[in-house]
Amino acid sequence: MSTAKFSSALAKFKAQQEKPKKKCPNDFTQLSNLPPPVFTRVAWLHVPKTSSGFANVLFRAACRLQTPKPFLEVVQVQCLIADHCPKTFVQFDWGHKSLRSLRPGMMAVTLLREPWQRAVSGFFHNLHSCRWMQARYNMTGNRPRAGTSPFYKSFTDDDVKTYADCVSACSVRMTTGRLCSVPMRNRGVDQAALASSWRLVKAANETLRRFAFVGITDEYERTLKAFAAMSKTPLIESDFKVLRKGVKPERDLERVEAIVRSRRHVDDELYATAKQILALEEVGQWPPAAAGKYQATGTGGAGGAGAGAGGFLSDIASIGVRGPSLAIAAATGTGAAAAAAGRWVVG
């Protein structure tokens, strides 16, 4: 593709990415029976392919509003935010914008996903987030319909490798205020920029440890229940459903997965940090500055995970969390039991 054609395609891509106009919903419920929002001055970092639906849970928790539809795009609730909770969010954008800053008093929230799985999902979703590859093959995030481009009939192994490298540092780069994708050079990934992305890992880890909440897409039920407990927000049935399923053609799935998994992913270490944070959130020991809130007197040992079980269980019981793991944790006084995966029910 010539420089002129590439520029034209890129301009077309940017025009198609303009913020769409959506009708503001007028049928909503004020959740006045809930305690005041725990999350205020929220910065929502939406890394691509990590669950758009979580934004609806975050909106409900921060604004204490409930809409009847199970899924609304962020742009559809902007008017509700402006009218009912204008100071709640400092970043809650349509699309996937990097974290602009994390100043004192802000509460950053994000979900991360296993890097190779995120890359596979993005590959079949019109090369999601790798803008220069999308421009080359005349695709955007939603045009043509995901997975239907002629590109998917003839893509090569090198195309998969290039895409995997392009988005391998997406979470690290967005956490440190940069675009998701690694820039292009000579029709491929800029290797110097990719190398510099590796040097951002430490800074990204330090920033992530300042977040108010970090979830894991691959552990979505655990994430939802930990967030519900922390934010004192009841969950609804639709929160647990996948409302926007990705496209993964069976014919090429194994081939693409094998290639992507063989690549090195800059995001791996940040993802490991996110998993550690989720485990702490489940036992009320996150964020560190608030961990003392869940200190229990009696068994468990001061400062340890078990020490937080008593207060944490009281908090989650107050919003309707129930189930076998709750009984086990209450009986043993251990935070580890409270973190038993997938057995809390919020109602």
Backbone hydrogen bonds, N-H to C=O, Kabsch-Sander energy under -0.5 kcal/mol:
donor,donor_aa,acceptor,acceptor_aa,energy
6,F,2,S,-2.6
7,S,3,T,-2.6
8,S,4,A,-2.2
9,A,5,K,-2.6
10,L,6,F,-2.6
11,A,7,S,-2.4
12,K,8,S,-2.1
13,F,9,A,-2.3
14,K,10,L,-2.4
15,A,11,A,-2.0
16,Q,12,K,-1.9
17,Q,13,F,-1.0
18,E,15,A,-1.2
22,K,20,P,-0.6
28,F,26,N,-0.8
29,T,66,Q,-3.0
31,L,29,T,-0.6
31,L,64,R,-2.9
32,S,30,Q,-2.0
34,L,31,L,-1.2
38,V,231,S,-0.5
40,T,38,V,-0.6
41,R,87,K,-0.5
42,V,88,T,-3.2
43,A,107,M,-2.0
44,W,42,V,-0.6
44,W,91,Q,-3.5
45,L,43,A,-0.7
45,L,109,V,-2.7
46,H,44,W,-0.8
47,V,45,L,-1.0
50,T,47,V,-0.7
54,F,51,S,-0.7
55,A,52,S,-1.5
56,N,53,G,-1.2
57,V,53,G,-0.9
58,L,54,F,-2.5
59,F,55,A,-2.5
60,R,56,N,-2.1
61,A,57,V,-2.3
62,A,58,L,-2.6
63,C,59,F,-2.6
64,R,60,R,-1.4
66,Q,29,T,-2.3
76,Q,73,E,-1.4
77,V,73,E,-0.6
77,V,74,V,-1.4
78,Q,74,V,-0.5
78,Q,75,V,-0.5
81,I,77,V,-2.3
82,A,78,Q,-2.5
83,D,79,C,-1.9
84,H,80,L,-2.7
85,C,80,L,-0.5
85,C,81,I,-1.9
88,T,85,C,-1.8
89,F,85,C,-0.5
90,V,42,V,-3.0
91,Q,42,V,-1.8
99,L,174,M,-2.4
100,R,98,S,-0.6
106,M,103,R,-2.1
107,M,41,R,-2.3
108,A,106,M,-0.6
109,V,43,A,-2.5
110,T,213,F,-1.6
111,L,45,L,-0.6
112,L,215,G,-2.3
118,R,114,E,-2.5
119,A,115,P,-2.1
120,V,116,W,-2.1
121,S,117,Q,-2.3
122,G,118,R,-2.3
123,F,119,A,-2.3
124,F,120,V,-1.7
125,H,121,S,-0.6
126,N,124,F,-0.7
127,L,123,F,-1.3
128,H,122,G,-2.3
130,C,127,L,-1.7
131,R,129,S,-1.4
133,M,130,C,-0.6
134,Q,130,C,-2.3
135,A,131,R,-2.8
136,R,132,W,-1.5
137,Y,133,M,-1.9
138,N,135,A,-0.9
139,M,134,Q,-2.8
140,T,143,R,-2.7
148,T,145,R,-2.3
152,Y,149,S,-1.8
153,K,150,P,-1.9
154,S,150,P,-0.5
154,S,151,F,-1.3
155,F,151,F,-0.9
160,V,156,T,-1.5
161,K,157,D,-2.3
162,T,158,D,-2.7
163,Y,159,D,-2.3
164,A,160,V,-2.7
165,D,161,K,-2.3
166,C,162,T,-2.2
167,V,163,Y,-1.9
168,S,165,D,-0.6
170,C,167,V,-1.6
173,R,169,A,-3.1
174,M,170,C,-2.6
175,T,171,S,-2.1
176,T,172,V,-1.1
177,G,174,M,-1.3
178,R,173,R,-3.3
182,V,166,C,-2.8
185,R,188,G,-3.4
188,G,185,R,-1.3
190,D,183,P,-2.7
191,Q,189,V,-0.9
194,L,190,D,-2.2
195,A,191,Q,-2.4
196,S,192,A,-2.0
197,S,193,A,-1.5
198,W,194,L,-1.2
199,R,195,A,-1.0
200,L,197,S,-1.3
201,V,198,W,-1.2
204,A,200,L,-2.6
205,N,201,V,-2.5
206,E,202,K,-2.2
207,T,203,A,-2.2
208,L,204,A,-2.7
209,R,205,N,-1.7
210,R,207,T,-1.9
211,F,208,L,-1.8
212,A,108,A,-1.8
213,F,108,A,-1.7
215,G,110,T,-2.5
217,T,112,L,-2.7
219,E,216,I,-1.0
220,Y,217,T,-0.8
223,T,219,E,-2.4
224,L,220,Y,-2.9
225,K,221,E,-2.4
226,A,222,R,-2.3
227,F,223,T,-2.5
228,A,224,L,-2.6
229,A,225,K,-2.0
230,M,226,A,-2.2
231,S,227,F,-3.0
232,K,228,A,-1.1
233,T,228,A,-1.6
239,D,236,I,-1.6
240,F,237,E,-1.5
241,K,238,S,-1.5
243,L,241,K,-0.9
248,K,246,G,-0.5
252,D,249,P,-0.6
253,L,249,P,-1.0
254,E,250,E,-0.6
256,V,252,D,-2.5
257,E,253,L,-2.9
258,A,254,E,-2.3
259,I,255,R,-1.9
260,V,256,V,-2.7
261,R,257,E,-2.6
262,S,258,A,-1.0
263,R,260,V,-1.3
266,V,264,R,-0.5
267,D,168,S,-2.0
268,D,265,H,-1.6
269,E,266,V,-0.6
271,Y,267,D,-2.4
272,A,268,D,-2.0
273,T,269,E,-1.9
274,A,270,L,-2.1
275,K,271,Y,-1.9
276,Q,272,A,-1.6
277,I,273,T,-2.2
278,L,274,A,-2.4
279,A,275,K,-1.8
280,L,276,Q,-1.5
281,E,277,I,-2.5
282,E,278,L,-2.0
283,V,279,A,-0.6
283,V,280,L,-0.8
284,G,281,E,-1.5
285,Q,280,L,-2.8
290,A,287,P,-2.0
291,A,287,P,-0.6
291,A,288,P,-1.1
293,K,290,A,-1.9
294,Y,291,A,-1.8
295,Q,292,G,-1.7
296,A,307,A,-2.1
301,G,298,G,-0.6
304,G,301,G,-1.5
307,A,300,G,-0.5
308,G,304,G,-0.7
308,G,305,A,-1.0
309,A,306,G,-1.6
311,G,294,Y,-0.7
312,F,294,Y,-0.5
312,F,308,G,-2.1
313,L,309,A,-3.0
314,S,310,G,-1.9
315,D,311,G,-2.1
316,I,312,F,-2.5
317,A,313,L,-2.2
318,S,314,S,-1.4
319,I,316,I,-0.9
320,G,317,A,-1.5
321,V,316,I,-2.0
322,R,320,G,-0.5
322,R,345,V,-1.9
326,L,323,G,-0.7
327,A,323,G,-1.4
328,I,324,P,-2.4
329,A,325,S,-2.5
330,A,326,L,-2.3
331,A,327,A,-2.0
332,T,328,I,-2.2
333,G,329,A,-2.7
334,T,329,A,-0.5
338,A,334,T,-1.0
339,A,335,G,-1.0
339,A,336,A,-0.5
340,A,337,A,-1.9
343,R,340,A,-1.0
345,V,322,R,-2.2
347,G,320,G,-1.2
347,G,345,V,-0.5
